[in-house]
Amino acid sequence: MTALSYILFKAVIAGPYNLKERFLKSLRSEISFNTLASVSIVSALIIGLSIYVYEKLYIEFVSEEVNAIGVNMAVDLIDYIEEPAGSLNQTEVLLRLDEYEYAEAAYIFSSDDTLLNIYVGPSGLKDSAESIQTEGHLPPEHANFYRNIATLPLGLHRTSNKVIIVKTIGEDVYPMGKLALLFNLEAALKASRQRYIILVTPSVAFLIAISLIISARAQRKALRPLNTLIETMDSVVDDKTYDVKVEEGNKKEMLALSRAFNNMMTNIKAQSEANRQKTEMLQKQQSQMERLANFDALTGLPNRQCLMKLLSDELIKAQRNNCELGLLFIDLDGFKSINDSFGHDTGDRFLLHISSLMENALSERSTLGRLGGDEFVVIVPELTSYTYLEDTARKILNIVSKSHTVNQLRLDSSVSIGLALARDCDYSATNLITNADVAMYKAKYSGKARYVWFTDEMLAHTKRKVLISSRITDALENDAFYLSYQAKVDTDKNVIGFETLLRWQDEVLGQVSPAEFIPIAEQTDKISIITLWVLKQLSHESPMLLKAFGSHITLSVNLSTHDLNNHNVIDFLLNELDTGRLPASNLEFEITETAYMNNFNVATPFFTALKKFGCKIALDDFGTGYSSLSYLTQFDIDTLKIDKSFVSKISESKQSEMITKTIIEMAKSLNFAVCAEGVETHEQAHFLINQGCSMLQGFLYYKPLPLKELVDNVTVYS
């Protein structure tokens, strides 16, 4: 009993590797020393080999699980790999490893192998603490692993006590980064071995007791079936076939031993089947993750990631074969209004309907995919004729640009399409999509419901827009913006107010027109930041204007539709008025009728709050937007501003004169003051005054000037 326990103890603590060889050697030595213990040793062999088989299965299961974890985390990190190092989103993904007890460490690298984030798990923290106490530094795995990752191939790696998985973040062709996971296999095996030993200890004790009885009664007869058991166990290890049983003898002790072995093999088979089912489940989950990563969940079309891979592959093939490849960039016109008016459910059904129509209209060699939102792409490989690409675009235009019934609603739709060729961008996937995108926007600005070919001039225009957008932030930080003021006069040419105008002198771009940079600022959500700058600057300059021109003058400030929906602008403005840093009684806020109409429910209470402080409200560019009389009676305004497009045609167009006259009469009947902007000739001024216009503004009287020039020439305005 003592010798058998000693042998079993040595075999178990030595680990699973070469267990059978060491155990058989110990068994042969013990039989020669004490033949009575031979059966007991065989019993111990059964237990030791069962541990070996169990741990081999456990190692395979852990490896497959780590691989699945790596795949899932690599997919989830695609959206966050380009964020700054140590970002919260990256850390949240890494913290999922907290639920795995033996996760030791994880590393996120950029595409140039720069370390972006690191995670040290429960197992790694324990190792780090022990190494610091004993050696005074972190273990080499943590200190050196991330420096060697660049040379470590992708995939699964096993060492004597670790499982390492290295996965690409993004596509293998265009990797965005790497994810490396380190799991402590030694700790996992040790804990698993301990649990298994505790589980089988009663069986071990029982087998030892039975084996001693059998050995004492019939050594020779007992050894014969034991040899059969050993041979069976050898076949299990060699063939990895766990569905085996030994013949149960008619002797009581041998019967018990055989049954114990058969029960043990049954348990191993059950564990093997459980591991197989878990593996299948992980493989199914991996397949689902791969589909989610490559196909759009709504339409089932290839998504951006899949499209980029397909496009890159087709471009490589086209360049190798000296073939042309065409690309269509498609944007649904007016989709946002459908979403906003009828809800996202209708919007999703509409997208699904349109994508199905487009997919059915394309040939088999073309690939339709969804980039996101209402943007789609069609890849046309092996293009032999430019007219074929145009025919494809026209076909899509014809099937989409009409009324569609979705959710029992009749929805009108159209598309804007940009066309681009691979040779024009030297077969670059990114540049090809950019070119087609630029052409699509040109189609949209040209009236929508059409297709436009890409030209180099479009790209130059786009690059200037991007440059202006990037320089706006720099201009705000370095005070490259400044305010100019254009005077407004009454019918006697007395200055009664100023319109605050924004100007920009950039050190790179020079003088940039507001007509150019304001739309770009609105498209890039920077317009409200500019409005805040204007309000702050006006709070500093308004006291000098009032001092120079009198406390009776009105200072007009323009607000955009974005400002009406920006809480920062609204809160800042109301606070400045409340504290008196802005002269409420001298301020007039100008808003276009289109902006007022589109944001009526938001604008009305805001303007009511402004008027309580004593501010005035002016409706700018009147006549160019909705011009709805029913809404005009609901607008809480003080002044109507006639757009310069009507003023400029006075004395040239009887229709413009009639419209201008009608606007003035209507405003007077509603007790609104009237201001005409863009007055440049005496004929225009005489006509406006004769019709009852009370305020005039334009180059005929004064040009916009910065504050210093304005104050220095105050005598000119008196």
Secondary structure, 3 states (H helix, E strand, C coil): CHHHHHHHHHHHHCCCCCHHHHHHHHHHHHHHHCHHHHHHHHHHHHHHHHHHHHHHHHHHHHHHHHHHHHHHHHHHHHHCCCCCCCCHHHHHHHHHHHHCCCEEEEEEEECCCCEEEEEECHHHHHHHHHHHHHHCCCCHHHHHHHHHHHHCCCEEEECCCEEEEEEEEECCCCEEEEEEEEEEHHHHHHHHHHHHHHHHHHHHHHHHHHHHHHHHHCHHHHHHHHHHHHHHHHHHHHHCCCCCCCCCCCCHHHHHHHHHHHHHHHHHHHHHHHHHHHHHHHHHHHHHHHHHHHECCCCCCECHHHHHHHHHHHHHHHHHCCCEEEEEEEEEECHHHHHHHHCHHHHHHHHHHHHHHHHHHCCCCCEEEEEECCEEEEEEEEECCHHHHHHHHHHHHHHHCCEEEECCEEEECEEEEEEEECHHHCCCHHHHHHHHHHHHHHHHHCCCCEEEECCHHHHHHHHHHHHHHHHHHHHHHCCCEEEEEEEEECCCCCEEEEEEEEEEEECCCEEECHHHHHHHHHHCCCHHHHHHHHHHHHHHHHHHHHHHHCCCCEEEEECCHHHHCCHHHHHHHHHHHHHCCCCHHHEEEEEEHHHHHHCHHHHHHHHHHHHHCCCEEEEEEECCCCCCHHHHCCCCCCEEEECHHHHCCCCCCHHHHHHHHHHHHHHHHCCCEEEEECCCCHHHHHHHHHHCCCEEECCCCCCCEEHHHHHHCHHHHC
